[in-house]
Amino acid sequence: MKRNTIKTREEWLQAFTKEARKVFKEAGYTIPDVRVSVGFTSKGAKSNRIGECWVPEASDDATPEIFITPMIGDAERIADIHTHELIHACGIRGHKADFVKCMKAVGLVGKPTATEAGDEGRAWALPVIEKLCPLPHAALKAVSSGDTE
């Protein structure tokens, strides 16, 4: 099997997004151009928030921006979180009926604010993850640098 040539976490997330577009399209949703990054959410490193999608109005060029916490290193879990945030990038705000309809259509299960891939989600995501891995990332731990500033 040919190994991928992905060098950064952001390239990995963009490649995953490209594959996810097909699944979302089949479900009747369109993922817009989106920026993706591994970084702390607006609540910071000490928050329990593991993913966040910033709405187009927050960006000077109206591009939704997704952040996935660097505290998680598992590619499958990152893909779950990213899929959840892609729903928001499609313009679905909050976690009410429209979100639930889309999450089910793309194979996510669980509480709408804490989704993960179900059997249907894993059926499409695992082959993508296998194709894209290894994920060029390692989870960060909350360890102080010893700085006193």
PLY file of the C-alpha trace (Angstrom):
ply
format ascii 1.0
element vertex 149
property float x
property float y
property float z
element edge 148
property int vertex1
property int vertex2
end_header
0.00 0.00 0.00
1.26 3.44 -0.90
1.90 5.69 2.11
0.45 9.15 2.02
2.63 12.20 1.66
0.74 14.33 4.17
3.17 16.37 6.25
0.92 18.47 8.53
-2.17 18.02 10.66
-3.92 20.68 8.62
-3.22 18.82 5.35
-4.64 15.68 6.97
-7.80 17.50 8.05
-8.22 19.09 4.61
-7.81 15.69 2.94
-10.40 14.24 5.33
-12.70 17.15 4.50
-12.35 16.42 0.79
-13.48 12.82 1.35
-16.26 13.86 3.74
-17.68 16.21 1.09
-18.89 13.15 -0.85
-20.74 11.75 2.17
-22.29 15.09 3.05
-23.34 15.64 -0.58
-25.06 12.23 -0.70
-26.89 13.25 2.49
-28.00 16.54 0.90
-25.49 18.91 2.53
-22.70 21.00 1.06
-19.47 21.61 2.92
-18.19 25.05 1.93
-14.55 25.99 1.63
-13.31 25.78 5.20
-10.05 26.30 7.06
-9.06 23.62 9.54
-6.45 23.60 12.23
-5.34 21.83 15.35
-5.33 24.40 18.11
-7.02 25.39 21.30
-10.61 26.55 21.09
-11.78 29.97 22.22
-12.14 28.63 25.77
-8.44 27.72 26.01
-6.37 24.70 26.94
-8.12 24.14 30.28
-11.55 23.88 28.66
-13.37 20.62 27.99
-14.26 21.89 24.50
-12.64 19.57 21.96
-13.73 21.18 18.71
-15.09 24.45 17.48
-16.36 25.91 14.22
-16.14 29.65 13.82
-18.93 31.08 11.68
-18.18 32.85 8.37
-18.99 36.25 9.90
-15.99 35.86 12.23
-13.52 35.70 9.33
-12.48 38.68 7.21
-13.01 36.57 4.08
-16.18 34.79 5.31
-14.54 31.36 5.51
-15.67 29.06 8.34
-12.76 28.00 10.52
-12.57 24.74 12.47
-10.26 24.08 15.40
-9.65 20.65 16.92
-7.95 20.48 20.32
-4.33 19.27 20.26
-5.05 17.28 23.45
-6.46 14.39 21.39
-4.12 12.25 19.31
-6.34 9.43 18.06
-7.08 9.79 14.33
-10.54 8.18 14.61
-11.60 10.52 17.40
-10.22 13.52 15.54
-12.23 12.45 12.48
-15.40 12.21 14.64
-14.85 15.67 16.07
-14.04 17.12 12.68
-17.16 15.59 11.12
-19.23 17.18 13.89
-17.65 20.58 13.21
-18.17 20.17 9.46
-21.91 20.05 10.16
-21.60 23.51 11.69
-19.49 24.64 8.72
-22.47 23.72 6.52
-24.33 26.56 8.23
-26.13 24.56 10.90
-25.79 26.45 14.16
-26.53 24.94 17.51
-27.45 21.32 18.17
-31.20 21.26 17.58
-33.33 19.39 14.99
-31.40 20.47 11.86
-28.13 19.40 13.47
-29.58 16.06 14.60
-30.92 15.37 11.10
-27.51 16.02 9.52
-25.51 14.16 12.17
-27.63 11.06 11.64
-27.36 11.40 7.86
-23.54 11.41 8.00
-23.33 8.58 10.54
-22.74 10.32 13.86
-24.47 9.09 17.01
-24.83 10.16 20.61
-25.85 13.36 22.32
-25.79 16.16 19.71
-23.25 18.12 21.75
-20.98 15.08 22.12
-21.14 12.98 18.95
-19.03 10.10 17.73
-19.12 7.92 14.66
-21.64 5.13 14.77
-21.49 2.03 12.57
-22.54 3.99 9.46
-20.07 6.76 10.19
-17.22 4.32 10.73
-18.17 2.53 7.50
-17.17 5.58 5.44
-14.64 7.23 7.79
-12.38 4.28 8.63
-11.31 3.65 5.00
-10.57 7.38 4.68
-8.55 7.37 7.90
-6.66 4.27 6.76
-5.85 5.97 3.46
-4.68 9.19 5.14
-2.78 7.80 8.11
-0.43 8.18 9.71
-1.80 11.38 11.19
1.18 13.72 11.67
0.21 14.65 15.22
0.75 13.60 18.81
-1.56 14.58 21.65
-0.42 17.32 23.99
-0.59 16.89 27.74
-1.42 19.69 30.17
2.06 20.10 31.57
3.36 23.41 32.79
6.47 24.78 31.10
7.63 26.12 34.42
7.36 29.71 33.25
6.51 32.18 35.97
5.25 34.95 33.69
0 1
1 2
2 3
3 4
4 5
5 6
6 7
7 8
8 9
9 10
10 11
11 12
12 13
13 14
14 15
15 16
16 17
17 18
18 19
19 20
20 21
21 22
22 23
23 24
24 25
25 26
26 27
27 28
28 29
29 30
30 31
31 32
32 33
33 34
34 35
35 36
36 37
37 38
38 39
39 40
40 41
41 42
42 43
43 44
44 45
45 46
46 47
47 48
48 49
49 50
50 51
51 52
52 53
53 54
54 55
55 56
56 57
57 58
58 59
59 60
60 61
61 62
62 63
63 64
64 65
65 66
66 67
67 68
68 69
69 70
70 71
71 72
72 73
73 74
74 75
75 76
76 77
77 78
78 79
79 80
80 81
81 82
82 83
83 84
84 85
85 86
86 87
87 88
88 89
89 90
90 91
91 92
92 93
93 94
94 95
95 96
96 97
97 98
98 99
99 100
100 101
101 102
102 103
103 104
104 105
105 106
106 107
107 108
108 109
109 110
110 111
111 112
112 113
113 114
114 115
115 116
116 117
117 118
118 119
119 120
120 121
121 122
122 123
123 124
124 125
125 126
126 127
127 128
128 129
129 130
130 131
131 132
132 133
133 134
134 135
135 136
136 137
137 138
138 139
139 140
140 141
141 142
142 143
143 144
144 145
145 146
146 147
147 148
